[in-house]
Amino acid sequence: MFAATAATIVSGAVAERIKLSSFMIFTVLYVTLIYPWAGSWKWGGGWLDARGFYDFAGSTLVHSVGGWAALAGAIMLGARRGKYVAGRIRALPGHNMPLAAIGVFLLWLGWFGFNGGSVLSADPGATSLTLMTTCIAAAAGGLGAMYTSWIVSKKPDLSMGLNGILAGLVSITAGADLMGLHSALLIGPIAGVIVYFSVVFFDRIRVDDPVGAISVHLVCGIWGTLAVGLFGSKAGVAQLINQIVGIVAYGVVCAIAAFVFFGMIKAVMGLRVSEEEEVEGLDQGEHGMPAYSDFVASGSVR
C-alpha cells in the first residue's frame, strides 16, 4: 500500500494532460524497479538503516519518493494549456472545493492507519502517542498554511489550508513515534508555512502542479525527515547528518530514475494527450464518456 501511495502522489502533479496508458506504464516501472530497491535501504535493513537514518512511516520513503517522480513528471509534461499566459500565472481552480475538503478529511482519517499502523503492534502507549502527534501536526499545519495565505494574500485560502493539513501529516510521518506533543505543534505549522511558499515558488518557475503534490509530498517530506534530527528523542547533530544523507540518496536515485522512465515513455509512445483532448477533457478523450454531462467542451452550461 505504501508503494501504491508513492505512485498516486505522481498522479496529482501530472493531472489534466497525461495519457492514462503512459502514466500506468510509468507506475509499473517505478513501483516495480525503484520502490522496493530504494525502500530496502531503510525498511529492509539496508545501508541507510545501518547508518542510523530514521523514517518511521515514510516522509521520505513514501512521500519524497513519490514527490521526486512528481517533479520529474511535471517538468517532462510541461504546463497545462492556459496556465501561463503572456508571462502571467493564471489560476485554474478545481471544480468543487467542498469535495476537495471532504477528500482531505478522508486522508486525515486514513493517516491514523498510515502512521498508527506503522507501530506494528497493539502497544497502547506507542500507538496513542503516534495518533496524537499525527492529529496535532495535521491541525496545526492547516492553520499555519491558512494564516500564512491570509497574511500574504489577504484572504484565508481554503485550498492552501487543505494542503497545509496534508503538509502537517507528511511532515510528522517520519518521526510520529518520537515526538512529544509540543514538537508536533511546531512541526505542523512550519510545514504549513513551507507549503504555501513552495506552491508559490513552483508556480513562479513555471512548474505546473495542479494540486500542489510536489510541495506537499516532496518539500514537506524533506522537512519532516529533517525534523527527526531537530525534535524528539533522536534530535542531535549526528542524527541530522544521517537524515540529510538519506534525503540526498533518495533524491538522486528517484529523480534520475523518474526522468529516465518518463523520457523512455515519451520517446516510445508519448506522454501528453492531444490539444483537442486536453481542451475537451480527459474523461471524454481517455475514457469515452463525460464526467459532467451538463457541460459542453467550451465550459458553458447547456
C-alpha contacts under 8 A as a table, 3 or more apart, distances in Angstrom:
res1	aa1	res2	aa2	distance
1	M	4	A	4.99
1	M	5	T	6.11
2	F	5	T	4.90
2	F	6	A	6.31
2	F	62	V	6.21
3	A	6	A	5.20
3	A	7	A	6.60
3	A	31	V	6.18
3	A	35	Y	6.49
3	A	62	V	6.92
4	A	7	A	5.13
4	A	8	T	6.32
4	A	31	V	7.37
5	T	8	T	5.11
5	T	9	I	6.44
5	T	62	V	6.93
5	T	66	G	7.81
6	A	9	I	5.44
6	A	10	V	7.25
6	A	62	V	5.12
6	A	63	H	6.05
6	A	65	V	6.37
6	A	66	G	4.28
6	A	67	G	7.74
7	A	10	V	5.53
7	A	11	S	7.13
7	A	27	T	5.96
7	A	30	Y	7.76
7	A	31	V	6.99
7	A	66	G	5.89
8	T	11	S	5.18
8	T	12	G	7.18
8	T	66	G	7.65
9	I	12	G	5.86
9	I	13	A	7.36
9	I	63	H	7.41
9	I	66	G	5.44
9	I	67	G	6.56
9	I	70	A	6.71
9	I	213	A	6.35
9	I	217	H	7.43
10	V	13	A	5.56
10	V	14	V	6.58
10	V	66	G	5.95
10	V	67	G	6.73
10	V	69	A	6.14
10	V	70	A	4.23
10	V	71	L	8.00
10	V	73	G	7.31
10	V	213	A	7.45
11	S	14	V	5.38
11	S	15	A	5.86
11	S	23	F	7.78
11	S	70	A	7.40
12	G	15	A	5.28
12	G	70	A	7.77
12	G	209	D	7.23
12	G	210	P	6.61
12	G	211	V	5.75
12	G	212	G	7.63
12	G	213	A	5.89
13	A	70	A	5.53
13	A	71	L	7.32
13	A	73	G	7.24
13	A	74	A	5.86
13	A	208	D	7.39
13	A	209	D	4.52
13	A	210	P	5.87
13	A	211	V	6.45
13	A	212	G	6.98
13	A	213	A	5.65
13	A	214	I	6.84
14	V	17	R	6.57
14	V	18	I	6.09
14	V	70	A	7.16
14	V	73	G	6.22
14	V	74	A	5.52
14	V	77	L	7.29
14	V	209	D	6.88
14	V	210	P	7.54
15	A	18	I	6.44
15	A	209	D	7.98
15	A	210	P	6.64
16	E	80	R	7.21
16	E	278	E	6.83
16	E	281	G	7.49
16	E	282	L	6.56
17	R	77	L	7.72
17	R	80	R	6.52
17	R	272	R	5.66
17	R	273	V	5.82
17	R	278	E	5.99
17	R	282	L	7.42
18	I	22	S	7.21
18	I	23	F	6.84
18	I	77	L	7.36
18	I	271	L	5.65
18	I	272	R	4.57
18	I	273	V	5.82
19	K	22	S	5.24
19	K	23	F	6.26
19	K	270	G	7.98
19	K	271	L	5.75
19	K	272	R	5.51
19	K	273	V	5.44
19	K	286	E	7.36
20	L	23	F	5.14
20	L	24	M	6.16
20	L	286	E	6.85
21	S	24	M	5.17
21	S	25	I	6.25
22	S	25	I	5.24
22	S	26	F	6.23
22	S	265	I	6.59
22	S	269	M	7.41
22	S	270	G	7.24
22	S	271	L	5.76
23	F	26	F	5.09
23	F	27	T	6.14
23	F	271	L	7.74
24	M	27	T	4.98
24	M	28	V	6.29
25	I	28	V	5.20
25	I	29	L	6.32
25	I	265	I	7.94
26	F	29	L	5.18
26	F	30	Y	6.00
26	F	261	F	6.42
26	F	262	F	6.75
26	F	265	I	7.51
27	T	30	Y	5.20
27	T	31	V	5.82
28	V	31	V	5.43
28	V	32	T	5.74
29	L	32	T	5.29
29	L	33	L	5.69
29	L	34	I	7.51
29	L	261	F	7.39
30	Y	33	L	5.52
30	Y	34	I	5.16
30	Y	35	Y	6.42
30	Y	257	A	7.78
30	Y	258	A	7.24
30	Y	261	F	7.76
31	V	34	I	5.89
31	V	35	Y	5.00
31	V	36	P	7.17
32	T	35	Y	6.46
32	T	36	P	6.79
33	L	36	P	6.72
33	L	37	W	6.88
34	I	37	W	5.41
34	I	38	A	5.94
34	I	254	C	7.29
34	I	257	A	7.50
35	Y	38	A	5.30
35	Y	39	G	5.64
35	Y	65	V	7.72
36	P	39	G	5.08
36	P	40	S	6.04
37	W	40	S	5.33
37	W	41	W	7.09
38	A	41	W	5.57
38	A	42	K	7.93
38	A	61	L	7.71
38	A	250	Y	7.07
39	G	42	K	5.99
39	G	43	W	5.85
39	G	44	G	6.81
39	G	61	L	6.06
40	S	43	W	5.10
40	S	44	G	3.86
40	S	45	G	6.46
40	S	46	G	5.68
41	W	44	G	5.97
41	W	45	G	6.37
41	W	46	G	4.01
41	W	47	W	5.43
41	W	48	L	5.22
41	W	49	D	6.34
42	K	45	G	5.56
42	K	46	G	5.45
42	K	47	W	7.05
42	K	48	L	5.26
42	K	49	D	4.45
42	K	53	F	7.20
42	K	54	Y	7.62
42	K	55	D	7.77
43	W	46	G	7.25
43	W	49	D	7.15
44	G	49	D	7.93
45	G	48	L	7.79
45	G	49	D	5.41
45	G	50	A	6.83
46	G	49	D	5.38
46	G	50	A	6.33
47	W	50	A	5.07
47	W	51	R	6.16
48	L	51	R	4.92
48	L	52	G	6.32
48	L	53	F	5.40
48	L	246	G	6.67
49	D	52	G	5.23
49	D	53	F	5.53
49	D	54	Y	7.20
50	A	53	F	7.64
51	R	242	N	6.91
52	G	239	Q	7.18
52	G	242	N	6.27
53	F	239	Q	7.17
53	F	242	N	5.06
53	F	243	Q	5.44
53	F	245	V	7.94
53	F	246	G	6.37
54	Y	174	A	7.12
54	Y	175	G	7.76
54	Y	225	T	7.80
54	Y	228	V	7.38
54	Y	242	N	7.99
54	Y	243	Q	6.88
55	D	58	G	5.67
55	D	59	S	6.59
55	D	60	T	6.88
55	D	61	L	7.26
55	D	173	T	7.62
55	D	174	A	4.34
55	D	175	G	6.47
55	D	225	T	6.79
56	F	59	S	7.96
56	F	118	S	7.20
56	F	173	T	6.54
56	F	174	A	4.72
56	F	175	G	5.61
56	F	176	A	6.97
56	F	177	D	7.15
57	A	61	L	7.74
57	A	62	V	7.83
57	A	114	F	7.24
57	A	115	N	5.91
57	A	118	S	6.00
57	A	173	T	5.41
57	A	174	A	5.57
57	A	175	G	7.75
57	A	176	A	7.99
58	G	61	L	4.43
58	G	62	V	4.58
58	G	63	H	6.25
58	G	173	T	6.09
58	G	174	A	5.67
59	S	62	V	6.01
59	S	63	H	5.17
59	S	64	S	6.34
59	S	170	V	5.70
59	S	171	S	6.31
59	S	172	I	7.58
59	S	173	T	5.33
59	S	174	A	4.83
59	S	217	H	7.70
59	S	220	C	7.92
59	S	221	G	4.51
59	S	222	I	7.03
59	S	224	G	6.08
59	S	225	T	6.01
60	T	63	H	5.40
60	T	64	S	4.46
60	T	65	V	6.13
60	T	174	A	7.31
60	T	218	L	7.90
60	T	221	G	5.59
60	T	222	I	6.57
60	T	225	T	6.47
60	T	247	I	6.91
60	T	250	Y	7.63
61	L	64	S	6.35
61	L	65	V	5.66
61	L	250	Y	7.95
62	V	65	V	5.36
62	V	66	G	6.16
63	H	66	G	5.19
63	H	67	G	5.80
63	H	170	V	7.07
63	H	217	H	4.80
63	H	218	L	6.11
63	H	221	G	5.78
64	S	67	G	4.51
64	S	68	W	5.92
64	S	217	H	5.78
64	S	218	L	4.36
64	S	219	V	7.56
64	S	221	G	5.39
64	S	222	I	6.79
64	S	250	Y	7.85
64	S	251	G	7.68
65	V	68	W	5.60
65	V	69	A	6.76
65	V	218	L	7.61
65	V	250	Y	6.82
65	V	251	G	7.47
65	V	254	C	6.18
66	G	69	A	5.28
66	G	70	A	6.13
66	G	217	H	7.30
66	G	218	L	7.36
67	G	70	A	4.84
67	G	71	L	6.18
67	G	213	A	6.97
67	G	214	I	5.26
67	G	217	H	5.33
67	G	218	L	4.23
67	G	219	V	7.89
68	W	71	L	5.15
68	W	72	A	6.34
68	W	214	I	7.57
68	W	218	L	6.35
68	W	251	G	6.58
68	W	254	C	6.06
68	W	255	A	5.19
68	W	258	A	7.47
69	A	72	A	5.05
69	A	73	G	6.08
69	A	254	C	6.63
69	A	255	A	6.02
69	A	258	A	5.10
69	A	259	F	7.61
70	A	73	G	5.10
70	A	74	A	6.13
70	A	213	A	7.26
70	A	214	I	6.17
71	L	74	A	5.26
71	L	75	I	6.24
71	L	214	I	6.07
71	L	255	A	7.97
72	A	75	I	5.25
72	A	76	M	6.08
72	A	255	A	6.53
72	A	258	A	6.04
72	A	259	F	5.53
72	A	262	F	7.73
73	G	76	M	5.14
73	G	77	L	6.02
73	G	258	A	7.44
73	G	259	F	7.38
73	G	262	F	6.73
74	A	77	L	5.31
74	A	78	G	5.98
74	A	79	A	7.34
74	A	207	V	6.38
74	A	208	D	6.33
74	A	209	D	6.58
75	I	78	G	5.40
75	I	79	A	7.99
75	I	207	V	6.22
75	I	208	D	7.94
76	M	259	F	7.65
76	M	262	F	7.15
76	M	263	G	7.62
77	L	271	L	6.80
77	L	272	R	6.52
78	G	207	V	7.18
78	G	208	D	7.00
79	A	83	K	6.45
79	A	84	Y	7.56
79	A	206	R	7.22
79	A	207	V	6.61
79	A	208	D	4.89
80	R	83	K	5.57
80	R	208	D	6.96
81	R	84	Y	7.65
81	R	278	E	7.93
82	G	85	V	6.00
82	G	90	R	7.06
83	K	89	I	6.17
83	K	90	R	5.04
83	K	91	A	6.76
83	K	92	L	6.89
83	K	208	D	7.62
84	Y	87	G	6.25
84	Y	88	R	5.54
84	Y	89	I	4.80
84	Y	90	R	5.78
84	Y	206	R	7.44
85	V	88	R	5.30
85	V	89	I	6.62
85	V	90	R	6.90
89	I	203	D	7.22
89	I	204	R	7.64
92	L	210	P	7.94
94	G	97	M	6.59
96	N	99	L	5.57
96	N	100	A	6.53
97	M	100	A	4.83
97	M	101	A	6.15
97	M	158	L	8.00
97	M	159	S	7.65
98	P	101	A	5.04
98	P	102	I	6.27
99	L	102	I	5.01
99	L	103	G	6.16
100	A	103	G	5.02
100	A	104	V	6.36
101	A	104	V	5.16
101	A	105	F	6.30
101	A	162	L	6.65
102	I	105	F	5.12
102	I	106	L	6.22
103	G	106	L	5.09
103	G	107	L	6.30
104	V	107	L	4.95
104	V	108	W	6.15
104	V	162	L	6.49
104	V	165	I	7.75
104	V	166	L	7.34
105	F	108	W	4.90
105	F	109	L	6.28
106	L	109	L	5.13
106	L	110	G	6.08
107	L	110	G	4.86
107	L	111	W	6.01
108	W	111	W	5.18
108	W	112	F	7.15
108	W	135	C	7.87
108	W	138	A	7.49
108	W	165	I	7.84
108	W	166	L	7.55
108	W	169	L	7.56
109	L	112	F	5.69
109	L	113	G	7.66
110	G	113	G	5.42
110	G	114	F	6.35
111	W	114	F	4.46
111	W	115	N	5.84
111	W	116	G	7.59
111	W	134	T	7.72
111	W	169	L	7.45
112	F	115	N	5.46
112	F	116	G	5.10
112	F	117	G	7.29
112	F	131	L	5.97
112	F	134	T	7.30
113	G	116	G	5.05
113	G	117	G	4.90
113	G	118	S	7.71
114	F	117	G	5.64
114	F	118	S	6.45
115	N	118	S	5.11
115	N	119	V	7.23
115	N	130	T	6.71
115	N	131	L	7.18
115	N	134	T	7.40
115	N	173	T	6.51
115	N	176	A	7.21
116	G	119	V	5.80
116	G	127	T	5.60
116	G	128	S	7.83
116	G	130	T	5.83
116	G	131	L	5.78
117	G	120	L	5.72
117	G	121	S	7.62
117	G	127	T	7.91
119	V	122	A	7.74
119	V	123	D	7.89
119	V	126	A	6.91
119	V	127	T	6.27
119	V	130	T	7.97
119	V	177	D	7.80
121	S	127	T	7.95
122	A	127	T	6.95
123	D	126	A	5.67
123	D	127	T	5.97
124	P	127	T	5.26
124	P	128	S	5.84
125	G	128	S	5.41
125	G	129	L	6.14
126	A	129	L	5.26
126	A	130	T	6.19
126	A	177	D	6.64
127	T	130	T	5.15
127	T	131	L	6.20
127	T	177	D	7.97
128	S	131	L	5.08
128	S	132	M	6.10
129	L	132	M	5.16
129	L	133	T	6.17
129	L	176	A	7.77
129	L	177	D	6.54
129	L	180	G	7.92
130	T	133	T	5.35
130	T	134	T	6.05
130	T	176	A	5.15
130	T	177	D	5.00
131	L	134	T	5.14
131	L	135	C	6.17
131	L	176	A	7.95
132	M	135	C	5.21
132	M	136	I	6.08
132	M	181	L	7.24
133	T	136	I	5.21
133	T	137	A	6.02
133	T	172	I	7.24
133	T	176	A	5.87
133	T	177	D	7.86
133	T	179	M	6.90
133	T	180	G	7.09
133	T	181	L	5.70
133	T	184	A	5.38
134	T	137	A	5.39
134	T	138	A	6.26
134	T	168	G	7.98
134	T	169	L	6.16
134	T	172	I	6.18
134	T	173	T	7.29
134	T	176	A	6.30
134	T	184	A	7.50
135	C	138	A	5.19
135	C	139	A	6.28
135	C	169	L	7.72
136	I	139	A	5.27
136	I	140	A	6.01
136	I	181	L	7.34
136	I	184	A	6.17
136	I	185	L	6.13
136	I	188	G	7.40
137	A	140	A	5.11
137	A	141	G	5.81
137	A	165	I	7.82
137	A	168	G	4.88
137	A	169	L	6.15
137	A	171	S	7.87
137	A	172	I	6.38
137	A	184	A	5.07
137	A	185	L	5.77
137	A	186	L	7.72
137	A	187	I	6.45
137	A	188	G	4.09
137	A	189	P	7.31
138	A	141	G	5.08
138	A	142	G	6.28
138	A	164	G	7.50
138	A	165	I	4.59
138	A	166	L	6.55
138	A	167	A	7.32
138	A	168	G	4.43
138	A	169	L	5.00
138	A	188	G	6.16
139	A	142	G	5.28
139	A	143	L	6.43
139	A	165	I	6.07
139	A	168	G	7.41
139	A	188	G	7.43
140	A	143	L	5.14
140	A	144	G	5.99
140	A	165	I	7.41
140	A	168	G	6.95
140	A	185	L	6.20
140	A	186	L	7.90
140	A	188	G	4.97
140	A	189	P	4.98
140	A	192	G	7.65
141	G	144	G	4.98
141	G	145	A	6.21
141	G	161	G	7.84
141	G	164	G	4.69
141	G	165	I	4.92
141	G	166	L	7.48
141	G	167	A	6.24
141	G	168	G	4.43
141	G	169	L	7.78
141	G	187	I	7.91
141	G	188	G	4.19
141	G	189	P	4.29
141	G	190	I	7.11
141	G	191	A	5.90
141	G	192	G	4.42
141	G	193	V	7.88
142	G	145	A	5.40
142	G	146	M	6.09
142	G	160	M	7.81
142	G	161	G	4.68
142	G	162	L	6.09
142	G	163	N	7.06
142	G	164	G	4.12
142	G	165	I	4.12
142	G	166	L	7.69
142	G	167	A	7.90
142	G	168	G	7.20
142	G	188	G	7.92
142	G	189	P	7.30
142	G	192	G	6.18
143	L	146	M	5.08
143	L	147	Y	5.96
143	L	161	G	6.56
143	L	164	G	7.18
143	L	165	I	7.85
143	L	189	P	6.78
143	L	192	G	7.22
144	G	147	Y	5.47
144	G	148	T	6.07
144	G	161	G	7.73
144	G	164	G	6.77
144	G	188	G	7.45
144	G	189	P	4.31
144	G	190	I	6.89
144	G	191	A	7.53
144	G	192	G	4.54
144	G	193	V	5.67
145	A	148	T	5.07
145	A	149	S	6.18
145	A	160	M	5.80
145	A	161	G	5.19
145	A	163	N	7.55
145	A	164	G	4.90
145	A	189	P	7.12
145	A	191	A	7.87
145	A	192	G	4.08
145	A	193	V	5.21
145	A	194	I	7.99
145	A	195	V	7.03
145	A	196	Y	5.93
146	M	149	S	5.25
146	M	150	W	6.15
146	M	156	P	5.31
146	M	157	D	6.05
146	M	158	L	7.05
146	M	160	M	5.99
146	M	161	G	4.48
146	M	164	G	7.26
146	M	192	G	7.74
147	Y	150	W	4.81
147	Y	151	I	6.10
147	Y	156	P	6.42
148	T	151	I	5.20
148	T	152	V	6.05
148	T	192	G	7.85
148	T	193	V	6.12
148	T	196	Y	7.15
149	S	152	V	5.18
149	S	153	S	5.26
149	S	154	K	6.84
149	S	155	K	6.29
149	S	156	P	5.62
149	S	157	D	5.98
149	S	160	M	7.03
149	S	196	Y	7.03
150	W	153	S	5.53
150	W	154	K	4.62
150	W	155	K	4.39
150	W	156	P	4.34
150	W	157	D	6.93
151	I	154	K	5.42
151	I	155	K	7.41
153	S	156	P	7.86
156	P	161	G	7.71
157	D	160	M	5.33
157	D	161	G	6.29
158	L	161	G	4.97
158	L	162	L	6.19
159	S	162	L	5.11
159	S	163	N	6.20
160	M	163	N	5.04
160	M	164	G	5.95
160	M	196	Y	6.52
161	G	164	G	4.86
161	G	165	I	6.43
161	G	192	G	7.88
162	L	165	I	5.20
162	L	166	L	6.63
163	N	166	L	5.04
163	N	167	A	5.95
163	N	192	G	7.73
163	N	195	V	7.25
163	N	212	G	7.35
163	N	216	V	6.64
164	G	167	A	4.79
164	G	168	G	6.13
164	G	189	P	7.94
164	G	191	A	6.96
164	G	192	G	4.46
164	G	193	V	7.79
164	G	195	V	6.51
164	G	196	Y	7.64
164	G	216	V	7.85
165	I	168	G	5.23
165	I	169	L	6.36
165	I	192	G	7.35
166	L	169	L	4.99
166	L	170	V	6.08
166	L	216	V	6.54
167	A	170	V	5.16
167	A	171	S	6.01
167	A	188	G	7.34
167	A	191	A	5.53
167	A	192	G	6.06
167	A	195	V	6.54
167	A	216	V	5.01
167	A	217	H	7.17
167	A	220	C	5.82
168	G	171	S	5.13
168	G	172	I	6.21
168	G	187	I	7.07
168	G	188	G	4.31
168	G	189	P	7.01
168	G	191	A	5.57
168	G	192	G	6.53
168	G	220	C	7.91
169	L	172	I	5.48
169	L	173	T	6.26
169	L	188	G	7.53
170	V	173	T	5.34
170	V	174	A	7.83
170	V	216	V	7.21
170	V	217	H	6.44
170	V	220	C	6.35
170	V	221	G	5.75
170	V	224	G	6.81
171	S	174	A	6.76
171	S	187	I	6.85
171	S	188	G	6.91
171	S	191	A	6.57
171	S	220	C	5.52
171	S	221	G	5.56
171	S	222	I	7.78
171	S	223	W	6.17
171	S	224	G	3.71
171	S	225	T	7.17
171	S	227	A	7.81
172	I	175	G	5.73
172	I	176	A	5.26
172	I	184	A	6.86
172	I	187	I	6.84
172	I	188	G	7.18
172	I	224	G	5.73
173	T	176	A	5.30
173	T	224	G	6.93
174	A	224	G	5.91
174	A	225	T	5.53
174	A	228	V	6.83
175	G	178	L	5.18
175	G	179	M	6.28
175	G	224	G	7.50
175	G	225	T	7.56
175	G	227	A	7.58
175	G	228	V	5.57
175	G	232	G	7.80
176	A	179	M	5.79
178	L	228	V	7.82
178	L	232	G	5.27
178	L	233	S	5.58
178	L	234	K	7.26
179	M	182	H	7.93
179	M	183	S	5.77
179	M	184	A	6.39
179	M	231	F	6.71
179	M	232	G	4.38
179	M	233	S	6.79
180	G	183	S	5.27
180	G	184	A	6.47
180	G	232	G	6.34
181	L	184	A	5.11
181	L	185	L	6.23
182	H	185	L	4.91
182	H	186	L	6.52
183	S	186	L	5.14
183	S	187	I	6.15
183	S	231	F	6.20
183	S	232	G	6.79
184	A	187	I	5.06
184	A	188	G	6.03
185	L	188	G	5.76
185	L	189	P	6.98
186	L	189	P	5.89
186	L	190	I	6.34
187	I	190	I	5.39
187	I	191	A	6.21
187	I	224	G	7.52
187	I	227	A	7.19
188	G	191	A	5.15
188	G	192	G	6.35
189	P	192	G	4.75
189	P	193	V	6.28
190	I	193	V	5.20
190	I	194	I	6.15
191	A	194	I	4.94
191	A	195	V	6.03
191	A	220	C	6.08
191	A	223	W	7.26
192	G	195	V	5.31
192	G	196	Y	6.46
193	V	196	Y	5.38
193	V	197	F	6.62
194	I	197	F	5.48
194	I	198	S	5.92
194	I	219	V	7.89
194	I	220	C	7.19
195	V	198	S	4.94
195	V	199	V	6.07
195	V	215	S	5.54
195	V	216	V	6.06
195	V	219	V	7.47
195	V	220	C	6.87
196	Y	199	V	5.43
196	Y	200	V	6.52
197	F	200	V	5.03
197	F	201	F	6.01
198	S	201	F	4.92
198	S	202	F	6.24
198	S	215	S	5.47
198	S	219	V	7.41
199	V	202	F	5.43
199	V	203	D	6.29
199	V	212	G	6.09
199	V	215	S	5.83
200	V	203	D	5.19
200	V	204	R	6.22
201	F	204	R	5.12
201	F	205	I	6.41
202	F	205	I	5.21
202	F	206	R	6.21
202	F	207	V	5.24
202	F	208	D	7.16
202	F	209	D	7.77
203	D	206	R	5.03
203	D	207	V	5.72
203	D	208	D	6.26
203	D	209	D	7.82
204	R	207	V	7.63
209	D	212	G	5.37
209	D	213	A	6.65
209	D	214	I	7.02
210	P	213	A	7.78
212	G	215	S	5.37
212	G	216	V	6.12
213	A	216	V	5.13
213	A	217	H	5.73
213	A	218	L	7.55
214	I	217	H	5.52
214	I	218	L	5.12
214	I	219	V	6.59
215	S	218	L	5.79
215	S	219	V	4.96
215	S	220	C	6.45
216	V	219	V	6.15
216	V	220	C	5.38
216	V	221	G	7.28
217	H	220	C	5.62
217	H	221	G	5.22
218	L	221	G	4.97
218	L	222	I	6.18
219	V	222	I	5.25
219	V	223	W	6.41
220	C	223	W	4.76
220	C	224	G	5.99
221	G	224	G	5.11
221	G	225	T	6.19
222	I	225	T	5.16
222	I	226	L	6.24
222	I	247	I	6.69
223	W	226	L	5.15
223	W	227	A	6.09
224	G	227	A	4.92
224	G	228	V	6.87
225	T	228	V	5.67
225	T	229	G	7.70
225	T	243	Q	6.27
225	T	247	I	7.57
226	L	229	G	5.58
226	L	230	L	6.71
226	L	240	L	6.34
226	L	243	Q	5.90
226	L	244	I	6.90
227	A	230	L	4.83
227	A	231	F	5.74
228	V	231	F	5.65
228	V	232	G	6.67
228	V	234	K	6.45
228	V	235	A	6.17
228	V	239	Q	7.62
228	V	240	L	7.25
228	V	243	Q	7.59
229	G	232	G	7.83
229	G	234	K	6.13
229	G	235	A	4.24
229	G	236	G	5.50
229	G	237	V	6.89
229	G	238	A	7.89
229	G	239	Q	5.04
229	G	240	L	4.12
229	G	241	I	7.86
229	G	243	Q	6.86
230	L	234	K	7.95
230	L	235	A	4.78
230	L	236	G	6.43
230	L	240	L	6.89
231	F	234	K	7.18
231	F	235	A	5.09
232	G	235	A	5.64
234	K	239	Q	6.65
235	A	239	Q	6.41
235	A	240	L	7.24
236	G	239	Q	5.37
236	G	240	L	6.14
237	V	240	L	5.03
237	V	241	I	6.25
238	A	241	I	5.21
238	A	242	N	6.40
239	Q	242	N	4.97
239	Q	243	Q	6.19
240	L	243	Q	5.04
240	L	244	I	6.27
241	I	244	I	5.09
241	I	245	V	6.23
242	N	245	V	5.16
242	N	246	G	6.35
243	Q	246	G	5.16
243	Q	247	I	6.23
244	I	247	I	5.05
244	I	248	V	6.17
245	V	248	V	5.29
245	V	249	A	6.10
246	G	249	A	5.11
246	G	250	Y	6.15
247	I	250	Y	5.43
247	I	251	G	5.98
248	V	251	G	4.98
248	V	252	V	6.09
249	A	252	V	5.45
249	A	253	V	6.36
250	Y	253	V	5.41
250	Y	254	C	5.74
251	G	254	C	5.43
251	G	255	A	5.74
252	V	255	A	5.55
252	V	256	I	6.11
253	V	256	I	5.42
253	V	257	A	6.03
254	C	257	A	5.15
254	C	258	A	5.98
255	A	258	A	5.18
255	A	259	F	6.18
256	I	259	F	5.27
256	I	260	V	6.15
257	A	260	V	5.11
257	A	261	F	6.11
258	A	261	F	5.16
258	A	262	F	6.02
259	F	262	F	5.24
259	F	263	G	5.83
260	V	263	G	5.03
260	V	264	M	6.11
261	F	264	M	5.17
261	F	265	I	6.23
262	F	265	I	5.16
262	F	266	K	5.98
262	F	271	L	7.65
263	G	266	K	5.05
263	G	267	A	6.17
264	M	267	A	5.19
264	M	268	V	6.22
265	I	268	V	5.18
265	I	269	M	5.75
265	I	270	G	6.07
265	I	271	L	6.69
266	K	269	M	5.67
266	K	270	G	3.94
266	K	271	L	5.02
267	A	270	G	6.04
273	V	277	E	6.11
273	V	278	E	6.36
274	S	277	E	5.23
274	S	278	E	6.25
275	E	278	E	5.12
275	E	279	V	6.18
276	E	279	V	5.24
276	E	280	E	6.02
277	E	280	E	5.06
277	E	281	G	5.66
277	E	282	L	5.98
277	E	284	Q	7.56
277	E	285	G	5.21
278	E	281	G	5.11
278	E	282	L	6.07
278	E	285	G	7.94
279	V	297	A	6.92
280	E	284	Q	7.03
280	E	285	G	7.36
280	E	297	A	4.87
280	E	298	S	7.71
281	G	284	Q	5.81
281	G	285	G	6.43
281	G	290	P	7.90
281	G	297	A	7.46
282	L	285	G	4.77
282	L	286	E	5.28
282	L	287	H	7.34
283	D	286	E	5.59
283	D	287	H	5.33
283	D	288	G	6.65
283	D	289	M	5.97
283	D	290	P	5.50
283	D	291	A	5.90
284	Q	287	H	5.46
284	Q	288	G	4.43
284	Q	289	M	4.57
284	Q	290	P	4.98
284	Q	291	A	7.54
285	G	288	G	5.71
285	G	289	M	7.79
290	P	293	S	5.63
292	Y	295	F	5.89
293	S	296	V	7.57
294	D	301	V	6.34
294	D	302	R	6.25
295	F	299	G	5.99
295	F	300	S	6.18
295	F	301	V	5.05
295	F	302	R	6.24
296	V	299	G	5.54
296	V	300	S	6.13
296	V	301	V	6.73
296	V	302	R	7.06
297	A	300	S	7.66
